[in-house]
Each structure stands twice: as structure tokens, then as C-alpha cells.
Amino acid sequence: MSKKAIASASKGASKKRIILFKGISIILVPLLILFLLELFLRLFNYGNSYSLFIEYKGDKDYLVFNPDASKKFFTEEQIATKGNSEIFKKKKDSNTIRIFVLGESTTIGYPYFHNGSFHRWLQYRLTHTYPDKNFEIINLSLTAVNSYTVLGFAKEVVNYEPDAVLIYTGHNEFYGAMGAASTQNLGSNPHLINFILGLRNLRLAQLIINIYEGLKKSFGTTGLQPGGDRMPDVDAMYRPPL
């Protein structure tokens, strides 16, 4: 092969490498920037951790329901509902039976809540029937949610040594947060909704959502009030579009 042919082939290979490197750079540089932004936001504790449980402030050996966990499932975080604060040990004792309860407003005990919920009656019955056992029954139910929230919580509770998980749900499938007729809606495709819910774990996604919510507030309001339970706002929140 002549020197001219070798030089031409080498030049062609160099051009291909340049195109390849440019293509890789176009893809990787934006991803690197997004990664650094996410890292920066986490370092400065921006946004919320949506983990199901957090360490109990009163005792580091205990966990408690994360009050921010529900915000992931509401398009407007300020109206997300809050649940019970029932602590339990990080490391389950050998004689402990741990039961998690998942559901909606009926399951949390509305309108009686803590002492009127069926899980309190269940604990009373089990404690008296099996006095040699220690029963931990942790109610993770919320008002105004549906199976998207229940499924999200269920995927996490399996990591906390449950002996049983009780689920009582179904009342809010149509109007609960992420339901087809709820104002807290992300569409009708379950795969898309679950994908978006997964993205909301990213602090960068939370920043974008907060910017959007701030702009929306500048031009109007939802008329809903933030607070512990959504039942007073249920008519406005669940009202289907005309």
C-alpha cells in the first residue's frame, strides 16, 4: 500500500474517532452536569427524602413513619396527608411479631383515627390472646390516597422484617391521589405514573416541580389548605373536571 493510501486511511479513521468522541461527549456531558446538580442539591439537603421510615429523634434505635413519605404521591406536596407516628425498633426482638397495616382513610380510622382504628383493636385482642408475645402493629395508612401509594409503601415494608402485612383498600381508586378523577393526577397510564413517581426521588426533579408550583401560585391557587388530613378538602380535591 502506498504512503498516500495509508495517510488517506489514517485520516478517515481519525475522522471516525472524532465523530465517535463528539457523539459520546454530547451524551455524557449533559448526564454529568445533571449528576453534579443532583449531588450538589443532596449535599445542601435540598428537597425531601421519600424513604418510608426515618430514625426516631427521641431514640436512634427506633424508626418512625416519615412524614414526608406521602409527598411523593401528591402533585401538590403542600396538601399531602400525614399518618400516624408509631415507633418500632430497628432490630426486631426475637419474641416480637411485627405487622404493618396499609390502606386509606377507613384503615387509618377516620373519623376516630388513632384510638378508633381497627389496628388498635387488633393489637388489644392479640396482646390478650398471646400475652407471651410482643406485638408491633404499625399503621401506615393515609387519607385521600389509593393503591399507587399503598403499592409504593408495600415495596419498602418488606425490608423491615414484617411477619405480616395487612392491606385494606379500594375505596379511593377513582378519586384518591393519582386516581383517574382526582385533581392530583399524572395521567392514565400506570407505567408512566410509576416512572414519574420514581423520578420524584431525585432532588433535581423536586427542584423542577417546586419551580413549577411557584409559577403556578403566581397565577392562581388550588384553594386547598395544607394540613394533617384531607377530609375537609375532599370535595374540592376530588371533584372531577366538568
Residue pairs with C-beta under 8 A, 6 or more apart in sequence:
34 204
37 204
38 202
38 203
38 204
41 47
41 203
41 204
41 207
42 203
46 203
46 206
46 207
47 203
47 206
47 207
47 210
48 68
48 71
48 77
48 206
49 66
49 68
50 66
50 68
50 69
50 71
50 72
50 200
50 201
51 66
51 69
51 156
52 65
52 66
52 69
52 140
52 153
52 156
52 157
53 63
53 64
53 65
53 66
53 156
53 160
54 63
54 64
54 66
55 62
55 63
55 64
56 62
56 63
56 64
56 87
58 87
59 87
61 89
61 90
61 91
62 87
62 88
62 89
62 90
63 87
63 88
63 89
63 90
63 160
64 85
64 86
64 87
64 88
65 83
65 84
65 85
65 86
65 138
65 140
67 82
67 83
67 85
68 80
69 153
70 80
70 81
70 82
70 83
70 142
70 145
70 149
71 77
71 80
72 152
72 197
72 200
72 201
73 80
73 145
73 148
73 149
73 152
73 177
73 178
73 184
73 197
74 80
74 81
74 177
74 184
75 177
75 183
75 184
75 185
75 186
76 184
76 213
76 222
76 224
77 209
77 213
78 226
79 184
79 222
79 224
79 225
79 226
79 227
79 230
79 233
79 237
81 142
81 143
81 144
81 145
81 228
81 229
81 230
82 142
82 228
82 229
83 108
83 139
83 140
83 141
83 142
84 108
84 114
84 138
84 139
84 140
84 141
86 137
86 138
86 139
88 98
88 136
88 138
89 96
89 136
92 98
92 136
92 161
93 134
95 132
95 133
95 134
96 133
96 134
96 135
96 136
97 126
97 130
97 133
97 134
97 135
97 136
97 163
97 164
98 136
98 138
98 160
98 161
98 162
98 163
99 119
99 122
99 135
99 136
99 137
99 138
99 162
99 163
99 164
99 165
99 166
100 137
100 138
100 140
100 157
100 160
100 162
100 164
100 165
100 166
101 107
101 119
101 137
101 138
101 139
101 140
101 141
101 165
101 166
101 167
101 168
102 140
102 141
102 150
102 153
102 154
102 157
102 165
102 166
102 167
102 168
102 169
103 141
103 150
103 167
103 168
103 169
104 141
104 142
104 143
104 144
104 145
104 146
104 150
104 168
104 169
104 171
104 172
104 176
105 141
105 142
105 143
105 144
105 171
105 172
105 229
105 231
106 168
106 171
107 117
107 118
107 119
107 139
107 141
107 168
107 169
108 117
108 139
108 141
108 142
108 143
109 115
109 116
109 117
109 118
109 119
109 120
109 139
110 143
110 229
110 231
111 231
114 120
117 139
117 141
118 168
119 137
119 139
119 166
122 137
123 135
123 137
126 133
126 135
126 137
127 135
140 153
140 157
142 149
143 229
143 230
143 231
144 172
144 176
144 177
144 229
144 230
144 231
144 234
144 237
144 238
145 172
145 176
145 177
146 169
146 172
146 173
146 176
146 177
146 178
146 179
147 169
147 170
147 173
148 177
148 178
148 193
148 194
148 197
149 176
149 177
149 178
150 167
150 169
152 197
154 165
154 167
157 165
158 165
172 179
173 179
174 180
174 181
174 182
175 181
175 182
175 238
175 240
176 182
176 238
177 184
178 184
178 185
178 186
178 193
179 185
180 188
181 238
181 240
182 237
182 238
183 222
183 236
183 237
183 238
183 239
184 237
186 192
186 193
186 196
186 197
187 193
199 205
200 206
200 209
222 236
223 236
224 233
224 236
224 237
225 232
225 233
230 237
